[in-house]
Amino acid sequence: MTELTEEQRRDFEAAAFRRLVEHLRNRTDVQNIDLMNLAGFCRNCLSNWYREAAEAEGVALSKDDSRELIYGMPYAEWQAKYQREATAEQKASFEQNRPRDH
């Protein structure tokens, strides 16, 4: 494997993260519950991880602010525009597979 400097690794990880966030912003048809059911994480998880990383470095970031960074708009606006009511099947799958730390 190619040896990377810590700076290269950080930069590449940051670029991949930005690309993932942009991809999720463009795929508004994919609901958070679908992401949770298939991958075990969703946009809200990403925003929580982002906030936790900021707090670990002494930067206070509110839940609303971290969600807006991930969603590209206020969370309530995203919900109103794109969030659909989860089906009974989606809810059942979520309850069966949901990580117990959520």
C-alpha positions as CSV (number, residue, x, y, z in Angstrom):
1,M,0.0,0.0,0.0
2,T,1.1,3.5,-0.7
3,E,2.5,5.3,2.3
4,L,0.6,8.5,3.0
5,T,1.6,11.3,5.3
6,E,-0.9,12.2,8.1
7,E,-1.7,15.4,6.2
8,Q,-2.5,13.5,3.0
9,R,-4.6,11.0,4.9
10,R,-6.5,13.8,6.6
11,D,-7.0,15.7,3.4
12,F,-8.2,12.6,1.5
13,E,-10.6,11.6,4.3
14,A,-12.0,15.1,4.4
15,A,-12.5,15.1,0.6
16,A,-14.2,11.7,0.8
17,F,-16.5,13.0,3.6
18,R,-17.4,16.1,1.6
19,R,-18.2,14.0,-1.4
20,L,-20.4,11.7,0.7
21,V,-22.3,14.7,2.2
22,E,-22.8,16.2,-1.3
23,H,-24.0,12.9,-2.6
24,L,-26.6,12.6,0.3
25,R,-27.7,16.2,-0.3
26,N,-28.4,15.3,-3.9
27,R,-30.1,12.0,-3.1
28,T,-33.1,13.5,-1.3
29,D,-35.1,10.5,-2.5
30,V,-33.2,8.3,-0.1
31,Q,-34.8,8.6,3.3
32,N,-32.9,8.4,6.6
33,I,-34.8,5.3,7.6
34,D,-33.7,3.6,4.4
35,L,-30.1,4.5,5.2
36,M,-30.5,3.2,8.8
37,N,-32.1,0.0,7.6
38,L,-29.4,-0.7,5.0
39,A,-26.3,0.8,6.5
40,G,-26.9,1.4,10.2
41,F,-26.3,5.1,9.9
42,C,-28.0,8.2,8.4
43,R,-27.6,11.9,7.9
44,N,-28.4,12.5,11.5
45,C,-25.7,10.1,12.6
46,L,-23.2,12.0,10.4
47,S,-24.3,15.3,12.0
48,N,-23.9,13.8,15.5
49,W,-20.4,12.5,14.6
50,Y,-19.5,15.9,13.2
51,R,-20.7,17.7,16.4
52,E,-18.9,15.2,18.6
53,A,-15.6,15.8,16.7
54,A,-16.0,19.5,17.0
55,E,-16.7,19.2,20.8
56,A,-13.7,17.0,21.2
57,E,-11.6,19.9,19.9
58,G,-13.3,22.4,22.2
59,V,-15.7,23.8,19.6
60,A,-19.3,24.2,20.7
61,L,-21.6,23.2,17.9
62,S,-25.4,22.9,18.4
63,K,-27.4,20.0,17.1
64,D,-29.2,22.3,14.7
65,D,-26.0,23.7,13.4
66,S,-24.4,20.3,12.8
67,R,-27.5,19.1,11.0
68,E,-27.5,22.2,8.8
69,L,-23.9,21.5,7.9
70,I,-24.8,18.0,6.7
71,Y,-28.3,18.7,5.2
72,G,-27.2,21.9,3.5
73,M,-30.3,23.6,5.0
74,P,-32.1,23.8,8.3
75,Y,-33.3,20.3,9.3
76,A,-36.9,21.4,9.5
77,E,-36.8,22.7,6.0
78,W,-35.3,19.4,4.7
79,Q,-38.0,17.5,6.5
80,A,-40.8,19.6,5.1
81,K,-39.4,19.3,1.5
82,Y,-38.2,15.7,1.4
83,Q,-39.1,13.6,4.3
84,R,-41.9,11.1,3.8
85,E,-43.9,9.1,6.4
86,A,-42.1,5.8,7.0
87,T,-44.1,2.8,5.9
88,A,-45.0,0.1,8.5
89,E,-42.4,-2.2,6.8
90,Q,-39.7,0.4,7.1
91,K,-40.5,1.0,10.8
92,A,-40.6,-2.7,11.5
93,S,-37.2,-3.2,9.8
94,F,-35.8,-0.3,11.8
95,E,-36.9,-1.7,15.1
96,Q,-35.5,-5.1,14.3
97,N,-32.1,-3.8,13.1
98,R,-31.6,-0.6,14.9
99,P,-28.4,-0.1,16.7
100,R,-29.1,-0.1,20.4
101,D,-27.0,3.1,21.0
102,H,-29.5,5.3,19.0
